[in-house]
Amino acid sequence: MKTIKTHLRVLVLFCSLIIFFQGCTVYKSIPVSIEQAVQNQSQVRVKTRSKKKMKFSRIIIVDGNHFGVKKTSSDIIYTPLDENTINTINEKDKTVSTIVSVAGPILFIFLVLIGAAIANGGYVY
């Protein structure tokens, strides 16, 4: 019974880490202008001067006004953006986000196998 409990804990921790890393998004450290964000049509994080962080799937221009587009499960939300209150705009780094999402669980599995090998005197079953 104690063995099943131990294995179940490891399985729950593994599943939790996979879920955690799948939701991980990495943004580029170099900020872009609002025009570049509109042109690139990529996912962005907007930081305002009041230290508020907003995430949008993209930024669009409608009638000369900038809007942040956020998709929810039921509808699309358009948030007006004022250029004077925006501090920085960071684009999503697709490459690093993919690497973190894939490498995190692989690293965890590797560490579990190493731990199992050490605990069993060097033998992995």
Secondary structure as UniProt FT lines:
FT   HELIX           2..22
FT   HELIX           34..40
FT   STRAND          44..48
FT   TURN            49..50
FT   STRAND          53..56
FT   STRAND          58..62
FT   TURN            63..64
FT   STRAND          65..71
FT   STRAND          76..81
FT   TURN            83..85
FT   STRAND          86..92
FT   HELIX           94..119
FT   TURN            120..122
//
